[in-house]
């Protein structure tokens, strides 16, 4: 079913029809939509916008709430006329640090609204609306319109861009940059997520295209474009106005909690004033509005309020009979009974999921548990499900049913490639070593202009042995990569035209073949032995996988299927799962472990550190808490009596999954029926441990997890002697890691800690000297009073270290001051700053 068909079911709402009539009257009315819950608010605004064709400004409590609302509108098919208006700044308290990505989004909103045309829904939050914006007249004065066949010289464009603060570079990769190469001008405007490429024929614009900054390929051909500088730069405008004043007349403001928004706007205004006096900037408060100013503006507008307690006295209230999606705690029997009851009472049932596999899993669970219920699956999702009792519609989301984490998506320019990107190319300096796939190692000598078929083109100049030069066209950048070798040692440069590089590649291939022969002999023995063939998935396995709180990435899905297929074969599994931190390796291990337990086999999970053993014990226990699996662990954090009792239960088969450090490979550890061995962070184990593991592994399925495989392990996998699964897709909407390098600065440390703690996060402070680690704690308490700190290091007694880590994981402390004991795969999602 398409989104348009789904929305038709809500067009019968009498309250919304009356509200539409009211919204066409002169502005100034205050309307209260009472009883809207969850994503029914989004549907109501979408219906009102469709039927009035007016501009809507949706003001929500914070960026997260606004992000989910924006995401819901996109999922309902309104992506073409929905805009997200963020704050310019990354951190609320740091108004001197604008975020370029946000400036692009803000400029795009202002540019679209200034052009007029189709009505828009603008979604925002108090911190964003508190900032004043450039006026419409100033925006028009500061922009350059270009269309195909326009008569304009490259010199004029060059002068315009310089005047408005654009930076001339060899290749554009960030907003505010431009490059001129012959008759081609590339411009990265602040009003578009992709740069433009303008091709001139003399002084006439021949063609305009948008293009991808990584591969330089065209994305779309355009007839007309608008080039906008960084309008956040105060030098570009003499006057600023509130955003509500910038919006076209007749717009409608919607708010979830107007009173709270006014308080937040006041808080931003008050924060900006002292900040401006401290850093010497004048009149920065003139760039923000106060809560009173916003209240005055809202008083003149038509305002729609949700919630139970409207801020403005309502001229009209519409009551909706809507309740939220119930919580089932993954009890599918309860879910089935609930849906059956609504179905019996004549309700139409919808289950929303953007993952077809989740729908299939739910249908399989209903089939296996004997629940007979008919529902309409919808292949898109909303943030929160609801039940409309007037229209008799029941809309449940799969992530709430399975208690999975749901993340909103906002447009982002971030993209990564393995080959050399233009951003990296700009960071290359003459003298840096690079590798050409056909010619070997040379030195980068800069960019030069060269003639090709009578035309001037840009090329990379590489210098090889004896100062031989090679020119590489910018269209062949994928054949070049930056040299990565041992730090501090210079590589030997190759000589052009001698075939030495080719011979070296051939020698390497021959050595690989020799290693392959040895490996094949080693692994042939393993393959010839019979292992245990595990049964196909049961409904419990399906239920476990469906209950994962995050959405599986494509690589996770592929790896899970590969691991289970290996386990179902009669030969022992030997698979390496390689993926970055947070990409979902542990979840794959949990699914494999439960598959083994479902066939009454035991599982051993080998980890390198005591802290990681405790972490995995908690993770496995939480994930398998509602399933028939007994989990335990052994490490120095437990008493001798506890370890002895655990080992006894392991030998009797009472414990299904045991997690431990190298203690697990001791002679006194006896398994009743071991079916699966999982090794995490394999690179941390020494040779002696691995030799002992070979005794266990001969006919036991083995799963190895690592973020940084040692060369030998990786070699085994790449040659096919050991099966390999790579997790290279990051989780949806994962933020890139931002690394800043500073000298020791108490002000920066305090700001970083207070910012993270202010958003209810936690901080790791790494100090790798036990001797004075408590002095560091005293310093942090002095510079950040009120922040709760705790120390952890490897010389602590087991029970004390365990208590410290558990307290930090449970949020009792804000900052953990630790040695590198925390480096091994620790997963504390709430700690986002190191």
VENRAQUI-V821972 format. One record per residue. RES is the residue in three letters. PSI is psi as a letter, one per 20 degrees, with the letter a starting at -180 (none if undefined). D_FIRST is the distance of its C-alpha to the first C-alpha in Angstrom with 1 decimal. Layout:
((RES:PSI:D_FIRST) (RES:PSI:D_FIRST))
//
This chain:
((UNK:p:0.0) (UNK:r:3.8) (UNK:h:6.7) (UNK:h:8.4) (UNK:g:6.5) (UNK:g:6.9) (UNK:h:10.4) (UNK:h:11.3) (UNK:h:11.8) (UNK:i:14.6) (UNK:i:16.2) (UNK:j:18.3) (UNK:o:20.3) (UNK:h:23.9) (UNK:g:25.2) (UNK:h:23.1) (UNK:g:24.0) (UNK:h:27.7) (UNK:h:27.4) (UNK:g:26.2) (UNK:h:29.4) (UNK:h:31.5) (UNK:i:30.3) (UNK:i:31.5) (UNK:r:35.1) (UNK:q:37.6) (UNK:r:37.0) (UNK:i:38.6) (UNK:q:36.7) (UNK:o:35.6) (UNK:p:32.5) (UNK:o:31.6) (UNK:n:28.0) (UNK:p:29.0) (UNK:j:27.0) (UNK:p:24.0) (UNK:q:23.3) (UNK:b:21.4) (UNK:j:18.3) (UNK:h:18.4) (UNK:g:21.1) (UNK:g:18.8) (UNK:g:16.3) (UNK:g:19.5) (UNK:g:21.0) (UNK:g:17.9) (UNK:g:18.0) (UNK:g:21.8) (UNK:g:21.8) (UNK:h:19.5) (UNK:i:21.8) (UNK:h:25.2) (UNK:k:24.9) (UNK:r:27.4) (UNK:p:27.9) (UNK:p:27.1) (UNK:o:29.0) (UNK:o:27.5) (UNK:o:30.5) (UNK:r:29.8) (UNK:h:32.3) (UNK:r:32.2) (UNK:h:30.6) (UNK:g:28.5) (UNK:g:26.9) (UNK:h:26.5) (UNK:g:24.9) (UNK:h:22.2) (UNK:g:21.6) (UNK:g:21.4) (UNK:g:19.0) (UNK:g:16.6) (UNK:g:16.8) (UNK:g:16.2) (UNK:h:13.1) (UNK:j:11.8) (UNK:j:12.6) (UNK:k:16.2) (UNK:h:18.0) (UNK:h:19.9) (UNK:k:21.5) (UNK:p:22.0) (UNK:q:25.3) (UNK:p:26.8) (UNK:n:30.6) (UNK:r:32.4) (UNK:q:36.1) (UNK:i:38.4) (UNK:q:39.9) (UNK:g:39.0) (UNK:p:41.0) (UNK:h:41.6) (UNK:i:45.3) (UNK:n:45.9) (UNK:j:45.7) (UNK:j:47.6) (UNK:m:44.9) (UNK:q:42.1) (UNK:o:39.0) (UNK:h:38.5) (UNK:g:34.7) (UNK:h:34.5) (UNK:h:36.8) (UNK:g:34.6) (UNK:g:31.6) (UNK:g:33.9) (UNK:g:35.3) (UNK:g:32.0) (UNK:g:31.1) (UNK:g:34.5) (UNK:g:34.4) (UNK:g:31.1) (UNK:h:32.2) (UNK:h:35.6) (UNK:h:34.2) (UNK:b:32.4) (UNK:c:29.8) (UNK:q:26.2) (UNK:q:26.0) (UNK:q:25.1) (UNK:o:24.2) (UNK:p:26.9) (UNK:p:26.5) (UNK:a:29.9) (UNK:r:32.3) (UNK:g:36.1) (UNK:h:37.7) (UNK:g:35.9) (UNK:i:36.7) (UNK:h:40.3) (UNK:p:41.1) (UNK:r:42.3) (UNK:r:41.1) (UNK:q:42.8) (UNK:r:43.2) (UNK:g:41.5) (UNK:g:44.9) (UNK:h:45.6) (UNK:g:42.3) (UNK:h:42.9) (UNK:h:46.5) (UNK:j:45.4) (UNK:q:42.7) (UNK:p:43.3) (UNK:p:41.1) (UNK:p:41.2) (UNK:q:39.9) (UNK:p:40.4) (UNK:j:43.9) (UNK:q:45.3) (UNK:o:49.0) (UNK:q:49.5) (UNK:q:51.6) (UNK:h:50.7) (UNK:g:53.7) (UNK:g:52.2) (UNK:g:48.9) (UNK:g:50.9) (UNK:g:52.9) (UNK:g:50.0) (UNK:g:48.1) (UNK:g:51.4) (UNK:h:52.1) (UNK:k:48.7) (UNK:j:49.0) (UNK:q:46.9) (UNK:p:48.4) (UNK:p:49.4) (UNK:r:48.5) (UNK:g:48.4) (UNK:p:44.6) (UNK:q:42.1) (UNK:i:39.9) (UNK:q:39.7) (UNK:q:39.3) (UNK:j:42.7) (UNK:q:43.9) (UNK:q:44.9) (UNK:q:46.7) (UNK:o:48.6) (UNK:n:49.3) (UNK:d:51.1) (UNK:j:49.0) (UNK:p:45.7) (UNK:p:44.9) (UNK:p:42.2) (UNK:p:41.2) (UNK:n:39.0) (UNK:q:38.3) (UNK:i:37.4) (UNK:j:34.7) (UNK:q:32.4) (UNK:i:31.1) (UNK:q:32.5) (UNK:r:36.0) (UNK:q:37.0) (UNK:o:39.2) (UNK:p:41.4) (UNK:p:43.4) (UNK:q:46.6) (UNK:n:48.8) (UNK:c:52.0) (UNK:k:51.2) (UNK:p:48.1) (UNK:o:44.5) (UNK:g:43.4) (UNK:q:39.8) (UNK:p:37.6) (UNK:q:35.0) (UNK:q:33.2) (UNK:r:33.8) (UNK:p:33.1) (UNK:h:36.1) (UNK:g:36.2) (UNK:i:36.2) (UNK:j:37.2) (UNK:q:34.6) (UNK:q:33.3) (UNK:g:29.7) (UNK:q:29.6) (UNK:p:32.2) (UNK:q:32.9) (UNK:h:35.0) (UNK:q:36.0) (UNK:r:36.1) (UNK:p:37.6) (UNK:p:39.8) (UNK:p:40.2) (UNK:a:42.7) (UNK:n:42.5) (UNK:i:42.5) (UNK:h:42.9) (UNK:o:46.4) (UNK:h:48.7) (UNK:i:51.1) (UNK:i:48.6) (UNK:q:48.6) (UNK:i:51.2) (UNK:q:49.1) (UNK:q:45.9) (UNK:q:44.0) (UNK:q:41.4) (UNK:h:37.8) (UNK:h:37.1) (UNK:h:39.9) (UNK:h:38.4) (UNK:q:35.0) (UNK:q:35.0) (UNK:q:36.5) (UNK:j:34.4) (UNK:q:32.0) (UNK:p:30.7) (UNK:p:31.2) (UNK:p:29.0) (UNK:q:30.5) (UNK:h:29.9) (UNK:m:33.6) (UNK:g:35.8) (UNK:g:39.0) (UNK:g:38.2) (UNK:g:37.1) (UNK:h:40.5) (UNK:g:42.3) (UNK:g:40.6) (UNK:g:41.4) (UNK:g:45.0) (UNK:g:45.1) (UNK:g:44.0) (UNK:g:46.7) (UNK:h:49.3) (UNK:h:48.6) (UNK:h:48.7) (UNK:g:52.2) (UNK:h:54.2) (UNK:h:52.4) (UNK:h:53.5) (UNK:h:57.1) (UNK:g:57.2) (UNK:j:56.1) (UNK:i:58.1) (UNK:q:55.3) (UNK:q:56.1) (UNK:k:54.1) (UNK:h:50.9) (UNK:h:50.2) (UNK:i:50.0) (UNK:j:46.8) (UNK:q:45.2) (UNK:q:44.8) (UNK:r:45.9) (UNK:h:44.0) (UNK:g:46.3) (UNK:g:45.4) (UNK:g:41.7) (UNK:g:42.3) (UNK:g:44.2) (UNK:g:41.4) (UNK:h:38.8) (UNK:h:41.2) (UNK:i:40.9) (UNK:r:37.1) (UNK:p:34.5) (UNK:p:33.3) (UNK:p:30.3) (UNK:p:30.9) (UNK:a:28.8) (UNK:a:30.5) (UNK:h:33.2) (UNK:n:36.2) (UNK:q:35.9) (UNK:g:38.6) (UNK:q:39.3) (UNK:p:40.3) (UNK:p:37.4) (UNK:h:37.8) (UNK:p:34.8) (UNK:p:32.8) (UNK:p:29.4) (UNK:p:28.7) (UNK:q:25.3) (UNK:n:25.0) (UNK:p:22.8) (UNK:q:23.6) (UNK:r:22.7) (UNK:p:21.0) (UNK:r:24.0) (UNK:p:25.6) (UNK:i:25.8) (UNK:k:28.0) (UNK:k:26.1) (UNK:n:27.2) (UNK:h:24.5) (UNK:g:26.5) (UNK:g:26.4) (UNK:g:22.6) (UNK:g:22.2) (UNK:g:24.7) (UNK:g:23.0) (UNK:g:19.6) (UNK:h:21.5) (UNK:g:23.4) (UNK:h:20.6) (UNK:g:18.9) (UNK:h:22.4) (UNK:j:22.7) (UNK:j:19.7) (UNK:q:17.3) (UNK:p:13.5) (UNK:p:12.8) (UNK:p:10.2) (UNK:p:11.3) (UNK:p:10.7) (UNK:p:12.1) (UNK:j:12.5) (UNK:o:14.3) (UNK:h:12.9) (UNK:h:16.5) (UNK:h:16.5) (UNK:g:13.7) (UNK:g:16.0) (UNK:g:19.0) (UNK:g:17.9) (UNK:h:17.2) (UNK:g:20.6) (UNK:g:22.3) (UNK:g:21.2) (UNK:g:22.4) (UNK:h:25.7) (UNK:j:26.4) (UNK:k:25.8) (UNK:p:23.1) (UNK:o:21.3) (UNK:q:18.2) (UNK:p:14.7) (UNK:q:11.8) (UNK:o:8.0) (UNK:p:7.7) (UNK:p:6.1) (UNK:l:7.8) (UNK:r:9.8) (UNK:r:12.5) (UNK:r:14.8) (UNK:g:18.6) (UNK:p:19.1) (UNK:r:17.3) (UNK:r:18.5) (UNK:p:18.8) (UNK:o:19.1) (UNK:h:21.6) (UNK:g:21.9) (UNK:i:18.3) (UNK:l:18.1) (UNK:p:15.1) (UNK:o:15.4) (UNK:o:13.6) (UNK:q:15.2) (UNK:q:15.3) (UNK:h:16.3) (UNK:h:19.2) (UNK:h:20.7) (UNK:g:20.5) (UNK:j:22.2) (UNK:l:24.3) (UNK:q:23.4) (UNK:p:24.4) (UNK:p:21.7) (UNK:p:23.1) (UNK:q:22.2) (UNK:p:22.3) (UNK:q:24.6) (UNK:p:25.4) (UNK:q:28.4) (UNK:i:30.7) (UNK:p:31.8) (UNK:q:31.8) (UNK:q:34.3) (UNK:q:35.8) (UNK:h:38.5) (UNK:r:40.6) (UNK:p:42.7) (UNK:r:40.7) (UNK:h:42.2) (UNK:g:42.5) (UNK:h:44.6) (UNK:g:46.5) (UNK:h:47.5) (UNK:i:48.7) (UNK:p:50.8) (UNK:q:54.5) (UNK:p:57.2) (UNK:i:58.7) (UNK:q:55.5) (UNK:p:55.0) (UNK:r:52.1) (UNK:p:51.4) (UNK:p:50.7) (UNK:h:49.2) (UNK:h:51.8) (UNK:i:54.8) (UNK:b:54.8) (UNK:p:55.8) (UNK:a:57.0) (UNK:p:57.4) (UNK:p:55.2) (UNK:j:57.5) (UNK:a:55.2) (UNK:p:53.5) (UNK:q:55.6) (UNK:p:55.2) (UNK:q:56.0) (UNK:p:56.2) (UNK:o:53.9) (UNK:l:54.5) (UNK:i:56.1) (UNK:q:53.3) (UNK:p:53.6) (UNK:q:51.0) (UNK:q:50.7) (UNK:q:51.3) (UNK:p:52.0) (UNK:p:55.6) (UNK:p:56.2) (UNK:p:59.8) (UNK:a:60.9) (UNK:q:64.2) (UNK:k:67.4) (UNK:k:65.4) (UNK:q:63.5) (UNK:q:60.6) (UNK:p:57.2) (UNK:p:54.9) (UNK:p:51.1) (UNK:q:48.7) (UNK:i:45.9) (UNK:i:43.6) (UNK:k:44.8) (UNK:h:44.2) (UNK:i:42.1) (UNK:j:45.4) (UNK:p:46.9) (UNK:q:46.5) (UNK:p:48.6) (UNK:p:51.3) (UNK:o:50.7) (UNK:a:53.8) (UNK:p:56.1) (UNK:p:56.9) (UNK:i:60.3) (UNK:p:61.1) (UNK:p:61.0) (UNK:r:59.7) (UNK:p:61.8) (UNK:q:60.9) (UNK:q:60.6) (UNK:p:62.7) (UNK:q:61.2) (UNK:j:62.0) (UNK:i:63.6) (UNK:j:60.8) (UNK:g:61.4) (UNK:g:57.7) (UNK:g:56.7) (UNK:g:59.4) (UNK:g:58.2) (UNK:g:54.6) (UNK:g:56.1) (UNK:g:58.3) (UNK:g:55.4) (UNK:h:53.5) (UNK:g:56.6) (UNK:h:56.9) (UNK:g:53.2) (UNK:h:54.0) (UNK:g:57.1) (UNK:h:55.0) (UNK:h:52.4) (UNK:g:55.2) (UNK:g:56.2) (UNK:g:52.6) (UNK:g:51.9) (UNK:g:55.0) (UNK:g:54.0) (UNK:i:50.4) (UNK:h:51.5) (UNK:g:53.4) (UNK:g:50.4) (UNK:h:48.1) (UNK:i:50.8) (UNK:q:50.8) (UNK:p:48.5) (UNK:a:46.2) (UNK:p:44.0) (UNK:o:40.8) (UNK:q:38.2) (UNK:q:35.9) (UNK:r:32.1) (UNK:p:29.8) (UNK:r:30.0) (UNK:h:27.3) (UNK:h:29.5) (UNK:g:29.0) (UNK:g:25.2) (UNK:g:25.5) (UNK:g:27.9) (UNK:h:25.7) (UNK:h:22.6) (UNK:j:24.9) (UNK:p:25.9) (UNK:i:25.6) (UNK:r:24.6) (UNK:p:21.8) (UNK:p:23.3) (UNK:r:24.2) (UNK:h:23.7) (UNK:h:27.5) (UNK:g:27.5) (UNK:g:25.0) (UNK:g:27.1) (UNK:g:30.3) (UNK:g:29.3) (UNK:g:28.5) (UNK:g:31.8) (UNK:g:33.9) (UNK:h:32.6) (UNK:g:33.2) (UNK:g:36.7) (UNK:h:37.4) (UNK:i:36.5) (UNK:q:39.1) (UNK:i:42.7) (UNK:q:44.2) (UNK:p:44.3) (UNK:q:41.6) (UNK:n:42.8) (UNK:p:40.0) (UNK:p:40.2) (UNK:o:37.2) (UNK:p:37.9) (UNK:q:36.1) (UNK:r:36.9) (UNK:p:37.4) (UNK:j:34.1) (UNK:i:32.0) (UNK:k:31.5) (UNK:g:34.4) (UNK:h:35.4) (UNK:h:32.0) (UNK:g:32.3) (UNK:g:35.8) (UNK:g:34.7) (UNK:g:32.1) (UNK:g:34.9) (UNK:g:37.4) (UNK:h:35.4) (UNK:h:34.8) (UNK:g:38.6) (UNK:h:39.3) (UNK:h:37.0) (UNK:k:39.5) (UNK:k:42.4) (UNK:q:43.5) (UNK:q:44.8) (UNK:p:43.6) (UNK:p:45.8) (UNK:o:44.5) (UNK:p:47.2) (UNK:q:47.1) (UNK:h:49.8) (UNK:q:50.5) (UNK:h:51.0) (UNK:g:48.6) (UNK:h:45.8) (UNK:g:46.6) (UNK:g:46.2) (UNK:g:42.9) (UNK:h:41.5) (UNK:g:42.8) (UNK:g:41.0) (UNK:g:37.7) (UNK:g:37.9) (UNK:g:39.0) (UNK:g:36.1) (UNK:h:33.4) (UNK:j:35.0) (UNK:h:36.2) (UNK:j:34.0) (UNK:q:34.7) (UNK:m:37.9) (UNK:p:39.5) (UNK:p:42.8) (UNK:p:43.2) (UNK:r:46.5) (UNK:q:48.3) (UNK:p:51.8) (UNK:r:53.3) (UNK:i:56.4) (UNK:i:54.5) (UNK:q:55.1) (UNK:r:58.6) (UNK:h:60.5) (UNK:g:60.2) (UNK:g:56.4) (UNK:g:56.2) (UNK:g:58.5) (UNK:g:56.5) (UNK:g:53.2) (UNK:h:54.9) (UNK:g:56.3) (UNK:h:52.9) (UNK:g:51.4) (UNK:h:54.2) (UNK:i:53.5) (UNK:j:49.8) (UNK:h:48.9) (UNK:p:47.1) (UNK:g:44.0) (UNK:p:43.4) (UNK:p:46.4) (UNK:p:46.2) (UNK:r:49.3) (UNK:b:51.4) (UNK:i:54.0) (UNK:h:55.5) (UNK:h:53.0) (UNK:j:55.0) (UNK:q:58.3) (UNK:h:60.3) (UNK:i:60.0) (UNK:o:56.2) (UNK:p:55.6) (UNK:q:52.2) (UNK:g:51.9) (UNK:n:49.1) (UNK:p:47.6) (UNK:h:44.4) (UNK:p:43.0) (UNK:p:44.6) (UNK:p:42.6) (UNK:o:44.6) (UNK:q:43.4) (UNK:l:45.0) (UNK:h:47.0) (UNK:i:49.0) (UNK:i:50.8) (UNK:q:52.6) (UNK:r:56.0) (UNK:g:57.3) (UNK:h:59.1) (UNK:g:55.9) (UNK:h:54.1) (UNK:g:57.0) (UNK:h:56.7) (UNK:h:53.0) (UNK:h:53.8) (UNK:h:55.6) (UNK:h:52.5) (UNK:i:50.0) (UNK:g:51.5) (UNK:k:49.2) (UNK:p:46.8) (UNK:p:43.3) (UNK:p:43.4) (UNK:p:40.7) (UNK:p:42.0) (UNK:p:40.3) (UNK:q:41.5) (UNK:h:40.8) (UNK:n:44.0) (UNK:q:45.1) (UNK:q:48.8) (UNK:h:49.6) (UNK:g:50.7) (UNK:g:47.5) (UNK:h:45.4) (UNK:g:47.7) (UNK:g:47.2) (UNK:g:43.4) (UNK:h:43.4) (UNK:j:45.6) (UNK:j:43.4) (UNK:h:46.1) (UNK:p:43.8) (UNK:q:40.0) (UNK:p:38.3) (UNK:p:34.9) (UNK:p:34.5) (UNK:n:32.2) (UNK:i:32.2) (UNK:o:28.8) (UNK:q:29.3) (UNK:q:27.0) (UNK:p:24.3) (UNK:k:26.0) (UNK:p:29.4) (UNK:q:32.2) (UNK:q:34.9) (UNK:p:38.3) (UNK:p:40.8) (UNK:p:44.4) (UNK:p:47.3) (UNK:p:51.0) (UNK:q:53.7) (UNK:r:57.2) (UNK:o:57.8) (UNK:o:57.1) (UNK:h:57.1) (UNK:g:55.3) (UNK:g:52.3) (UNK:g:52.2) (UNK:g:52.3) (UNK:g:49.5) (UNK:g:47.3) (UNK:g:47.8) (UNK:h:47.4) (UNK:g:44.2) (UNK:g:42.6) (UNK:h:44.1) (UNK:h:43.0) (UNK:k:39.3) (UNK:k:40.1) (UNK:a:40.2) (UNK:r:43.1) (UNK:p:45.4) (UNK:p:47.2) (UNK:o:50.7) (UNK:p:52.1) (UNK:o:55.9) (UNK:k:57.4) (UNK:o:60.9) (UNK:h:61.5) (UNK:g:65.0) (UNK:k:63.9) (UNK:h:60.3) (UNK:h:61.4) (UNK:h:63.0) (UNK:g:59.6) (UNK:g:58.1) (UNK:h:61.0) (UNK:g:60.2) (UNK:h:56.5) (UNK:h:57.5) (UNK:g:59.9) (UNK:h:57.5) (UNK:m:54.5) (UNK:q:55.9) (UNK:i:53.6) (UNK:p:51.4) (UNK:p:51.7) (UNK:q:52.8) (UNK:q:53.5) (UNK:q:55.1) (UNK:p:54.2) (UNK:r:56.2) (UNK:i:57.1) (UNK:j:60.6) (UNK:q:59.4) (UNK:q:59.9) (UNK:g:56.9) (UNK:h:56.2) (UNK:g:56.6) (UNK:g:54.2) (UNK:g:51.6) (UNK:g:51.9) (UNK:g:51.7) (UNK:g:48.5) (UNK:g:46.9) (UNK:g:47.9) (UNK:g:46.4) (UNK:h:43.1) (UNK:j:43.0) (UNK:j:43.5) (UNK:i:47.1) (UNK:q:48.3) (UNK:h:47.0) (UNK:p:48.9) (UNK:o:49.8) (UNK:o:52.9) (UNK:r:53.0) (UNK:a:54.5) (UNK:j:52.4) (UNK:h:51.9) (UNK:j:48.4) (UNK:h:47.5) (UNK:n:46.1) (UNK:k:42.4) (UNK:p:42.4) (UNK:n:39.0) (UNK:n:39.5) (UNK:h:36.2) (UNK:i:37.9) (UNK:o:40.7) (UNK:j:39.6) (UNK:p:43.0) (UNK:none:45.9))
//
